[in-house]
Amino acid sequence: MPQHDEFDRIVRLQATLQRQKIDGLLVSQPDNRRYLSGYTAPDHGIQESSGFLLIPAEGRPYLLTDSRFTLQAEAEAFHFKIELYKKGLLKLLEQLASRMGLHTLGFESDYFLHSTFLRLTHMAEKEGLALKPQSGLVEKMRLIKSEKELNLLRKSTRLNEKVFQSVYNTIEPGMTEREIALAIDLTMREMGAEGPSFDTIVAFGTNAARPHAVPTDRELQAGDLVLIDMGLIYQGYCSDMTRTFVAGKPDQTYLDRHRLVRRAQLAAINAIQAGVTGFAVDKAARQVLIDGGYGDYFGHGLGHGVGIAVHEEPRLSPSSRKQLRAGMVVTVEPGIYLPDWGGIRLENMVVVGEEGCETLNHDTTFLDL
Amino acid sequence: MPQHDEFDRIVRLQATLQRQKIDGLLVSQPDNRRYLSGYTAPDHGIQESSGFLLIPAEGRPYLLTDSRFTLQAEAEAFHFKIELYKKGLLKLLEQLASRMGLHTLGFESDYFLHSTFLRLTHMAEKEGLALKPQSGLVEKMRLIKSEKELNLLRKSTRLNEKVFQSVYNTIEPGMTEREIALAIDLTMREMGAEGPSFDTIVAFGTNAARPHAVPTDRELQAGDLVLIDMGLIYQGYCSDMTRTFVAGKPDQTYLDRHRLVRRAQLAAINAIQAGVTGFAVDKAARQVLIDGGYGDYFGHGLGHGVGIAVHEEPRLSPSSRKQLRAGMVVTVEPGIYLPDWGGIRLENMVVVGEEGCETLNHDTTFLDL
């Protein structure tokens, strides 16, 4: 009964809506939409939505979409009543609000266009409907992963490791960053992923000094440092992993720096468990880098949540004061970046447990040098 | 002097702002941002923007972004003053509005999140700034293409044709829709495109009866009808083309239907010139299909504008009453869709002229059977 997850989520969301006296919630954010309904059609930007959910505080939820998506919606979101908007979303919403007797309507303020809001306001005034902008209602539910979700995240990570290993075996001097990135994207799809979960990063030498490097036509030379940051989407769930290595034999400087970053990563992983703050985990890794003399070369946060979205809550960073809870999934990705030399980042994903955590990555070939 | 386009656009936009008494316009829509500045960094959804433009009614325009994009912004948007937001967009906007002495601020209502609007409203009240939601200001400028833009659209279309031909030569029974779609995406990049301009459609047989089919693992069999709808981005400009053919020898039914769709396409192309409405062009094609007995099997509009975005104004459809103007670029894509048989769609791009139009596609191999 693999689809019961979505049903349970609707029931939990409806309990929240009842508590907050929201008669119906309009869900526009695509990750939230997929999480609640199982409907996988992606948006092409916020201006080309493939549908909206309308979740009443009780009773059967609705999926509002257009005729292009009818078949997919019916097949995937089978708990939902499918309604097609022929004359636009607002017209259909007006009809449904009236039919369902809604007095208050919530909408997702963080993923709702101002121009749509203006039209919604106009309609609401006409219908005597009170609008209640919401923020984070569904995102909060997504923080804690179910056992089914954890299994998909495990599989996504394993597949990501396999793709890495497969492409790694083909890397040789003369290949460009773009060629390797393209091979990774291609291999992901060949091996059964929906696609990459973010723009694949492949950076040689000094290019790796930029945490968000974009692949270039630079050719690999023997002795170059290589940083690869890659992730894929497997049955809706994202993976995210970074490995750094040397094409050929690493020198002592590289080895020292790599081992320092790995020690920082392990320090953080050892610190992770329910009740610890994102700040404390970040600090555990950061302190190792500071003590090693590289504190000034680690300019980003230590990690972020991963699930249906590749970047979601919680954050592990100097400003994240919230406590981790069991069932959260986060990346642990310390790095050091030296503009004239290059960068080393090592990234794993872990599941927060009541005691300790579970590392989703299994291949340690490029971690323990 | 290839970069002068952007400078001219700023000057024209500033004239509009002065007329409309808008002291500054905040540009958030990524295509508009690229059009005005030359800055190519893409957004990863509206929640992960790579920057905003702030165009004052006179004087030098600003590009607001974060430190990840400094180098790219400086290199590409060299007419702009680059400002980094370290404490968020709103804080920086507040400083700039005060420094520049803005009393009214326009923003793009069609690409502006409600939650950001709430924070902007808060800031504006504090600063005594009047907010003026705008719709279509820059989009209207983008309707008419410059000679430089037309050349890029010509090149984009030619490259798209080359990619099609290259992949077509490799198609053989046993290949899946997904494999062909993947080969197209890969070949685009290998041949110098930035990537596909939309999700490539490859559909065999009855799958082609859905206008927005998503590639599946269905294997090609000799005699199958094949519909390919593909487009790429070349130096920022999109192409969009559909071809339908049969793997092997087409039967008489196929030939009759294909020729009917081609006649509908040519009727529309012959009707296109400045002053004609989108409705009239759609009707020219639609009437051919109606007369041929297939009027009920053409369920979508005839075409759409193409430029920096693959779907933009104007539309050619039964509801588009606006007149075409010289320099607009539109697709002409009639189709017929029969659920138990398949679909045929033929799509070219044309430039509207004062008299007649110019077809950007040159390869007619799969058009005139």
Interface residues (C-beta under 8 A of the other chain):
Chain A: H44 G45 I46 Q47 E48 S67 R68 L71 F107 S109 D110 Y111 F112 L113 H114 S115 F117 L118 P133 S135 R178 L182 L186 R189 E190 F198 D199 R210 P211 H212 H311
Chain B: H44 G45 I46 Q47 E48 R68 F107 S109 D110 Y111 F112 L113 H114 S115 F117 L118 P133 S135 R178 L182 L186 R189 F198 D199 R210 P211 H212 G299 H311
